Structures are given as structure tokens and as C-alpha cells.
Amino acid sequence: MKKILLDTNFLLIPAQFGTDIFAEIKRIADFRYELYIIDKSLDELNKISKEQSGKLKREVKLTIAIIKEKISKSDIKIIDTQEEDKSVDDIIVSLKGYITATQDIELQKRLKEKGAKIISMRQKKYLFFK
């Protein structure tokens, strides 16, 4: 069973582009997998929903609703990192054994240096392994 870690910006894809990342992951993953998010990603989204306004706020609220539904169905598991005083990106880079789904170019570079597998999006529609 492989573990796929969803980064904060990746979770926003359904609200921003209308792409079903869960169906797309199922399409490209020809193996059994479990989906994970870091608790601090949820914290980031909640912070954005309180501090921002307009389109971004609506996108984040939709994203939070989707994540909560997936968590309640046990489709996504949460990695508890509350005690760590690191950024989400630093935590992601420090984790081993995960395929990371992210749109963050800098994070992708850091993960590639470690030899980690990455899932990204192209043409605002399709997911692929980098």
C-alpha cells in the first residue's frame, strides 16, 4: 500500500479548476494507495478562510468542505504534526515513503533532490507523475 500526501495548494485544485483530483489520482495510480494530509495544511486553509475575502475565500471554504467529507468517510487520513515547529513544506520534505501531490514548484525541486515521487497537474485538467 503506497501513501500519497496531498499538499495544501493541491487540495485547492477542485475549487480553482473544477478538476476531480480524487478521480484523477485513481486514474493514474495503478496500485493500491491511501491519501494523507498534514494537520497544518488544514490549519493553513482555516487561516486563509478567516483572513481572505472574495474568490479565494470561497475556494478555500469549498476545499475545506470537500476535505471534511473525505475525512469523515476515511478516504483521507490526517498526519498529526502539531508539536513540530516547521513549515508545511519542511514537514513534507522530512517525511519518507510518501508520493507527494503538489503544485508548488519550489517544493517539487526540494522533493526531487531527495528522489521523492511527485504528482502534479498539467493543462489545468490532468494529473501525472513527475
C-alpha positions as CSV (number, residue, x, y, z in Angstrom):
1,M,0.0,0.0,0.0
2,K,1.5,3.3,-1.1
3,K,0.9,6.6,0.7
4,I,0.0,9.8,-1.3
5,L,0.4,13.1,0.6
6,L,-1.7,16.0,-0.6
7,D,-0.2,19.4,-0.2
8,T,-2.3,22.5,0.6
9,N,-2.2,24.0,-2.8
10,F,-3.0,20.7,-4.4
11,L,-6.2,20.5,-2.3
12,L,-7.4,23.7,-3.9
13,I,-7.4,22.3,-7.4
14,P,-11.0,21.1,-7.4
15,A,-12.3,24.6,-6.3
16,Q,-9.9,26.5,-8.6
17,F,-10.1,24.4,-11.8
18,G,-13.0,22.0,-11.4
19,T,-10.7,19.0,-11.7
20,D,-11.6,16.0,-9.5
21,I,-8.2,15.2,-8.1
22,F,-9.5,12.1,-6.4
23,A,-10.8,10.6,-9.7
24,E,-7.6,11.7,-11.4
25,I,-5.4,10.0,-8.7
26,K,-7.4,6.8,-9.2
27,R,-6.9,7.1,-12.9
28,I,-3.1,7.4,-12.8
29,A,-2.4,5.2,-9.8
30,D,-2.2,1.6,-10.9
31,F,-1.5,0.5,-7.4
32,R,-3.2,0.5,-4.0
33,Y,-2.9,3.7,-2.1
34,E,-4.0,5.7,0.9
35,L,-4.4,9.5,0.9
36,Y,-3.0,11.7,3.6
37,I,-2.8,15.4,4.5
38,I,-0.8,17.1,7.2
39,D,-2.8,18.7,10.0
40,K,-1.0,22.0,9.4
41,S,-2.5,22.0,5.8
42,L,-5.9,22.2,7.4
43,D,-4.7,24.9,9.7
44,E,-3.4,26.9,6.7
45,L,-6.8,26.5,4.9
46,N,-8.8,27.6,8.0
47,K,-6.5,30.6,8.4
48,I,-6.9,31.6,4.8
49,S,-10.7,31.3,5.1
50,K,-10.8,33.7,8.0
51,E,-8.3,36.2,6.7
52,Q,-9.1,36.4,3.0
53,S,-12.2,37.5,1.1
54,G,-13.7,37.1,-2.3
55,K,-13.0,34.3,-4.7
56,L,-10.1,32.8,-2.7
57,K,-12.2,32.6,0.4
58,R,-15.0,30.8,-1.5
59,E,-12.5,28.4,-3.0
60,V,-10.9,27.6,0.4
61,K,-14.4,27.1,2.0
62,L,-15.3,24.6,-0.7
63,T,-11.9,22.9,-0.3
64,I,-12.4,22.6,3.5
65,A,-15.9,21.1,2.9
66,I,-14.5,18.5,0.5
67,I,-11.7,17.5,2.8
68,K,-14.0,17.2,5.8
69,E,-16.3,14.9,3.8
70,K,-13.3,12.8,2.7
71,I,-12.0,12.6,6.3
72,S,-15.4,11.6,7.6
73,K,-15.5,8.7,5.1
74,S,-11.9,7.8,6.0
75,D,-10.9,8.5,2.4
76,I,-8.2,10.9,3.7
77,K,-6.1,10.4,6.9
78,I,-4.5,13.2,8.8
79,I,-0.9,13.2,9.9
80,D,-0.6,14.8,13.3
81,T,2.4,17.2,13.4
82,Q,1.0,19.9,15.8
83,E,4.1,19.6,18.0
84,E,6.6,20.3,15.2
85,D,7.6,23.9,14.7
86,K,8.2,23.7,11.0
87,S,6.5,24.9,7.9
88,V,4.3,22.5,6.0
89,D,6.8,22.3,3.2
90,D,9.6,21.4,5.6
91,I,7.5,18.7,7.2
92,I,6.6,17.3,3.8
93,V,10.3,17.2,2.8
94,S,11.2,15.5,6.0
95,L,8.6,12.7,5.6
96,K,9.8,9.5,3.9
97,G,7.9,6.9,1.9
98,Y,5.2,9.3,0.5
99,I,4.3,10.2,-3.0
100,T,3.7,14.0,-2.8
101,A,0.9,15.7,-4.8
102,T,1.8,19.3,-5.1
103,Q,1.7,22.3,-7.5
104,D,4.4,24.1,-5.5
105,I,7.5,24.4,-7.8
106,E,10.0,25.1,-5.0
107,L,8.6,22.1,-3.0
108,Q,8.9,19.9,-6.1
109,K,12.6,20.9,-6.5
110,R,13.3,20.0,-2.9
111,L,11.5,16.7,-3.2
112,K,13.3,15.8,-6.5
113,E,16.6,16.4,-4.7
114,K,15.6,13.7,-2.3
115,G,14.4,11.4,-5.0
116,A,10.8,11.5,-4.0
117,K,7.9,10.8,-6.4
118,I,5.6,13.7,-7.2
119,I,2.1,14.0,-8.6
120,S,1.4,17.3,-10.4
121,M,-1.2,18.8,-12.8
122,R,-0.9,19.7,-16.4
123,Q,-3.2,21.7,-18.6
124,K,-5.3,22.6,-15.5
125,K,-7.0,19.3,-16.0
126,Y,-4.9,16.2,-15.8
127,L,-2.7,14.7,-13.1
128,F,0.6,13.0,-13.9
129,F,3.6,11.6,-12.2
130,K,6.7,13.8,-12.5
